[in-house]
């Protein structure tokens, strides 16, 4: 049994199961709850400021997504030839770990067919991928170079396919805002469908007092015990909101990703924080997410001021694919979404049409609510008249960025 008090057990349990609950309830990329399992659905357009389904969306790629159930047998995944266009198909277990990423970086641009099997299924071969859980989330990203490139990107997207046996959709579970009894009841069902790995045994013993793996029954807790559980959950929510995608500190005004992002191991608090603020984050070898440190609480920026990032000509971001700076408006519960603006521009990066370098080859990006001045609109990332957050994405980052030998320049107030 647990050697910790009930309040601590409740706090740790809430954080431990949060990724399971978030993935189970995610209305992924706007798809409805009746979308069949083991089939892929394509989102044919870039999302905008009206999108509120998944926190910290990107504006650089088209998405294709599938919820997969391997309990009825293997599933076949086919990727089309993508050439030089960036394409990735992230395969995440029920705990949000990226156990495999197919595509440009790993399997190349020639495409191919792969067989995905469950944790106990028999199977071997060069194109067999074994999943740690029977429930899998597949999320493809296909690079699009602006509206003129849309049809070509869609053609590549259409070549992604999934074939597998029909499987019943699991019943919905209560989300993170539900009562503790409903939240943990749903989590107990998900735990039964997705048994934790053996390396989680110590953590499961710490939270055993709640009975999540041996018949959860909220009625067995007294009123005073229920109060302890609620107090523990309140602490868990605060800790998750204080977390995020970055590391513990800022370097020249930027936080860099924790190496555990996207494949979390036993870092349960960090895994929960990412499920809340950056669900489906990729590991650093595939993409790096950097958060800028603003002048306001929660590392936010003041949109009424003008800000600038200056890249020297010989200090551009070292990537083998692309980079993109995205602006978000925050929500009270720690999530981030695009902000409406007159240009309909939610990110700016190395592929932005009209982006102009200075005469010496350097690059300035201007951020703020008001336009930066004549001739600078191509380098302007519009901000709301209020707080905002800045995230930098670097896809297929080179070793100097992953290892910390390259650092982003600071965001300066003008």
C-alpha positions in Angstrom: 0.0 0.0 0.0 1.0 3.7 -0.2 3.4 5.1 2.3 2.3 8.7 1.6 -0.6 10.6 3.0 -3.9 10.7 1.1 -3.4 14.3 0.0 0.0 13.6 -1.5 -1.3 10.4 -3.1 -4.2 12.4 -4.7 -1.9 15.1 -6.0 0.5 12.6 -7.5 -2.3 10.4 -8.9 -4.0 13.4 -10.6 -0.7 14.3 -12.3 0.1 10.7 -13.2 -3.1 10.0 -15.1 -3.6 13.4 -16.7 -2.0 12.5 -20.0 -4.3 9.4 -20.3 -7.3 11.6 -19.7 -6.2 14.4 -22.0 -5.6 12.1 -24.9 -8.8 10.2 -24.4 -10.8 13.4 -24.4 -8.9 15.4 -27.0 -11.2 16.4 -29.9 -8.2 16.0 -32.0 -7.8 18.7 -34.6 -11.5 19.4 -34.7 -12.6 15.8 -35.4 -15.8 14.6 -33.9 -16.2 11.9 -31.2 -17.8 9.5 -33.7 -14.7 9.3 -36.0 -13.9 5.6 -36.4 -10.9 4.1 -34.8 -8.1 2.7 -37.1 -8.8 5.2 -39.8 -6.9 8.4 -40.6 -8.6 11.8 -41.0 -7.0 14.7 -42.8 -7.3 18.3 -41.8 -7.1 20.1 -45.1 -6.5 23.6 -44.0 -4.2 25.4 -41.5 -6.0 26.3 -38.3 -6.6 29.9 -37.2 -7.5 31.9 -34.1 -10.9 30.2 -33.9 -9.3 26.8 -33.2 -9.6 25.8 -29.5 -9.2 22.0 -29.5 -5.5 21.4 -28.8 -3.3 23.9 -27.0 -0.2 25.5 -28.7 -1.2 24.6 -32.3 1.2 25.3 -35.1 0.6 27.3 -38.3 3.3 25.6 -40.4 1.9 22.1 -41.1 -1.2 20.4 -42.2 -2.3 17.7 -39.8 -3.6 14.1 -40.2 -4.6 12.2 -37.2 -5.9 8.8 -36.1 -6.8 7.1 -32.9 -5.7 3.5 -33.1 -6.7 0.4 -31.2 -4.4 -2.6 -31.6 -6.4 -5.0 -29.4 -8.1 -6.5 -32.4 -4.9 -7.0 -34.4 -2.1 -5.1 -36.4 -2.7 -1.9 -38.3 -0.9 -0.9 -41.5 0.5 2.6 -41.9 1.5 3.9 -45.4 3.5 7.1 -46.0 3.7 8.6 -49.5 6.9 9.8 -51.1 7.4 13.4 -49.8 10.7 14.3 -51.4 12.2 17.4 -49.8 9.0 18.3 -48.0 9.0 17.8 -44.3 6.7 15.0 -43.2 6.5 13.2 -39.9 4.1 10.6 -38.4 4.4 10.6 -34.7 3.2 7.5 -32.9 2.3 8.2 -29.3 1.3 5.6 -26.7 -1.6 6.3 -24.3 0.8 8.1 -22.0 1.8 10.6 -24.7 5.3 9.1 -25.2 6.5 9.2 -28.8 7.6 5.6 -29.2 8.3 6.0 -32.9 8.4 8.8 -35.5 8.2 7.9 -39.2 9.0 10.3 -42.0 11.7 12.7 -43.3 14.2 12.4 -40.4 14.0 8.6 -39.8 12.6 6.8 -42.8 13.4 9.3 -45.5 11.4 11.0 -48.2 10.7 7.8 -50.3 7.6 6.7 -48.3 6.8 3.1 -47.3 4.4 0.8 -45.5 4.8 -0.2 -41.9 3.0 -2.6 -39.6 2.0 -1.4 -36.1 1.5 -4.1 -33.5 0.4 -4.1 -29.9 2.6 -4.8 -26.9 1.9 -8.5 -26.7 1.3 -9.3 -30.4 3.7 -11.6 -32.4 5.5 -9.8 -35.2 9.0 -9.2 -36.6 10.6 -7.6 -39.6 12.2 -4.4 -40.8 9.0 -2.4 -41.0 7.3 -3.7 -37.9 6.7 -1.1 -35.1 5.7 -2.3 -31.6 3.5 -0.1 -29.5 3.8 0.0 -25.7 0.0 0.3 -25.3 -2.9 -0.9 -27.4 -4.3 2.6 -27.6 -2.2 4.8 -29.9 -2.5 8.3 -31.2 -1.0 8.9 -34.7 -0.3 12.5 -35.6 1.1 13.5 -39.0 2.6 16.9 -39.8 3.0 17.9 -43.5 4.9 21.2 -44.2 3.1 23.8 -46.2 4.9 26.9 -47.6 1.9 29.2 -47.5 -1.4 29.3 -49.4 0.2 28.8 -52.9 1.6 25.5 -51.7 -1.7 24.2 -50.2 -2.7 21.9 -53.1 0.7 20.3 -53.3 0.8 19.7 -49.6 -2.7 18.3 -49.7 -1.6 15.9 -52.4 1.2 14.5 -50.2 -1.2 14.4 -47.3 -3.7 12.3 -49.2 -1.1 9.6 -49.6 -1.0 8.9 -45.9 -3.3 6.0 -45.1 -4.1 3.6 -42.2 -5.8 0.2 -42.6 -6.8 -2.0 -39.7 -9.6 -4.0 -38.1 -12.7 -2.2 -36.8 -12.6 -1.5 -33.1 -15.2 -0.1 -30.7 -14.6 3.4 -29.4 -14.1 3.5 -25.6 -16.6 5.5 -23.6 -15.7 9.1 -22.9 -14.2 9.8 -19.5 -14.5 12.9 -17.2 -12.0 15.6 -17.9 -9.6 17.5 -15.6 -12.3 20.0 -14.5 -14.7 17.2 -13.3 -15.2 16.2 -9.7 -12.4 14.1 -8.2 -14.7 11.1 -8.1 -15.6 11.3 -11.7 -12.0 12.1 -12.8 -10.5 9.2 -11.0 -13.3 6.8 -12.1 -12.5 7.6 -15.7 -8.8 7.3 -15.1 -9.3 3.9 -13.6 -11.0 2.7 -16.7 -8.2 4.0 -18.9 -5.6 2.4 -16.7 -7.3 -1.0 -17.2 -7.1 -0.4 -21.0 -3.5 0.8 -20.9 -1.6 -1.1 -18.2 1.3 1.0 -16.9 4.9 -0.1 -17.7 6.8 -2.1 -15.1 9.0 0.9 -14.3 5.9 2.7 -12.9 5.5 0.2 -10.1 7.0 2.5 -7.4 4.7 5.3 -8.4 1.7 3.1 -8.4 2.5 2.0 -4.8 2.7 5.7 -3.8 -0.9 6.3 -5.1 -2.3 3.0 -4.2 -4.5 4.5 -1.4 -6.9 5.7 -4.1 -7.5 2.2 -5.5 -7.2 3.2 -9.2 -5.9 -0.2 -10.2 -7.9 -2.5 -7.9 -11.5 -1.3 -8.1 -11.9 2.4 -7.6 -14.8 3.2 -5.3 -15.3 6.9 -4.2 -18.0 5.9 -1.7 -15.4 4.3 0.6 -13.8 7.7 1.3 -15.2 9.7 4.2 -16.0 13.4 4.0 -12.7 14.4 5.6 -10.8 12.1 3.3 -12.6 13.6 0.3 -11.4 17.0 1.5 -7.8 15.7 1.6 -8.2 14.4 -2.0 -9.5 17.7 -3.2 -6.7 19.6 -1.5 -4.2 17.3 -3.2 -5.7 17.9 -6.6 -5.7 21.7 -6.1 -1.9 21.4 -5.5 -1.5 19.2 -8.6 -3.3 21.7 -10.8 -1.1 24.6 -9.6 2.1 22.5 -10.2 1.0 21.5 -13.7 0.2 25.1 -14.6 3.6 26.2 -13.4 5.3 23.7 -15.6 5.4 23.8 -19.4 7.5 22.8 -22.4 10.8 24.4 -21.3 13.5 23.7 -18.8 13.7 25.1 -15.3 15.6 28.3 -16.3 16.0 30.8 -19.1 19.2 31.5 -21.0 19.4 34.9 -22.7 15.6 35.1 -22.3 14.7 31.7 -23.7 13.9 28.4 -22.0 15.1 25.3 -23.8 13.3 21.9 -23.8 13.7 19.4 -21.1 15.4 16.4 -22.8 12.5 14.2 -21.5 9.9 16.0 -23.6 8.0 13.7 -25.9 9.4 10.6 -24.2 9.0 11.2 -20.5 10.1 8.1 -18.7 9.3 8.5 -15.0 9.1 12.4 -15.1 5.4 12.4 -14.3 5.1 16.0 -13.3 6.7 17.2 -16.5 4.6 14.8 -18.5 1.4 16.3 -16.9 2.6 19.9 -17.5 3.2 19.1 -21.2 -0.2 17.4 -21.5 -1.7 20.6 -20.2 0.3 23.2 -22.2 1.7 21.3 -25.2 -0.1 18.1 -25.8 1.6 15.9 -28.5 5.0 17.6 -28.2 7.7 16.0 -30.3 11.1 15.0 -28.7 14.0 17.3 -29.3 15.7 15.2 -31.9 12.6 15.8 -34.1 11.7 19.4 -33.1 12.7 21.8 -30.4 10.2 24.2 -28.6 11.7 27.3 -27.0 9.7 29.7 -24.8 10.6 33.4 -24.6 10.7 35.0 -21.2 8.4 38.0 -21.2 8.2 41.0 -18.9 4.9 40.0 -17.3 4.0 37.1 -14.9 3.8 33.7 -16.5 6.6 34.8 -18.9 4.1 36.7 -20.9 4.8 39.8 -23.0 3.0 43.2 -23.1 1.4 43.6 -26.5 1.1 47.4 -26.1 4.9 47.6 -26.5 7.1 46.9 -29.5 9.6 44.0 -29.4 12.4 42.9 -31.7 14.5 39.8 -32.3 17.8 40.4 -34.2 19.6 37.6 -35.9 23.1 38.3 -37.0 23.9 37.1 -40.5 26.1 34.3 -39.2 23.8 33.3 -36.4 20.7 32.0 -38.1 18.9 29.1 -36.4 20.7 25.9 -37.3 18.0 23.4 -38.6 17.8 20.8 -41.3 14.1 21.6 -42.0 12.6 24.9 -40.8 12.0 27.3 -37.9 9.0 29.3 -36.9 8.2 31.9 -34.2 4.6 31.6 -33.0 2.5 34.1 -31.0 -0.3 32.9 -28.6 -2.8 34.5 -26.3 -3.0 32.7 -22.9 -6.0 31.3 -21.2 -6.6 31.3 -17.5 -6.2 27.6 -17.2 -2.6 27.6 -18.7 -3.3 26.9 -22.4 -2.3 28.9 -25.5 -4.1 29.7 -28.7 -3.7 31.9 -31.8 -4.7 35.6 -31.4 -6.8 37.3 -34.0 -4.9 40.0 -36.0 -5.3 42.1 -39.1 -2.8 40.1 -41.2 -4.1 36.7 -40.2 -0.5 35.9 -39.4 0.0 33.7 -36.4 3.7 32.8 -36.9 6.7 34.0 -38.8 9.7 32.1 -39.9 12.3 31.3 -42.5 9.6 30.5 -45.1 7.3 33.5 -44.5 6.5 35.3 -47.8 7.9 38.9 -47.8 10.4 38.3 -45.0 13.3 40.7 -45.7 16.8 40.5 -44.5 18.9 43.6 -43.9 21.7 44.7 -46.2 24.3 43.0 -44.2 22.4 39.7 -44.2 21.0 40.0 -40.7 17.3 39.6 -39.9 15.0 41.6 -37.6 11.6 40.3 -36.5 9.2 42.9 -35.1 6.5 41.9 -32.6 3.7 44.2 -31.2 0.2 45.4 -31.5 1.1 48.3 -33.7 2.8 48.0 -37.1 6.5 48.5 -36.8 6.8 51.1 -39.6 7.0 51.6 -43.4 8.5 48.6 -45.2 8.6 46.4 -42.2 5.2 44.7 -42.4 6.8 41.5 -44.0 8.8 41.1 -40.8 6.0 41.9 -38.4 4.3 39.4 -36.1 1.1 41.1 -34.9 0.3 40.9 -31.2 -3.0 41.5 -29.3 -3.5 44.6 -27.2 -2.7 42.7 -24.1 -0.6 39.8 -22.9 0.9 37.2 -25.2 3.4 34.3 -25.3 6.1 33.6 -27.8 7.3 30.1 -28.7 10.0 29.2 -31.2 9.9 25.9 -33.1 12.9 24.4 -34.8 12.3 21.2 -36.9 15.1 18.8 -37.3 17.5 20.9 -35.2 21.2 20.4 -35.7 23.5 19.2 -33.0 24.7 22.7 -32.0 21.1 23.7 -31.2 20.3 20.5 -29.4 23.5 20.6 -27.4 23.3 24.2 -26.4 26.2 25.5 -28.4 23.8 27.8 -30.3 21.5 30.1 -28.3 18.6 32.2 -29.6 19.1 36.0 -29.5 17.1 37.8 -26.8 13.7 39.5 -27.4 14.4 43.2 -26.9 12.0 46.0 -26.1 12.2 48.8 -28.6 
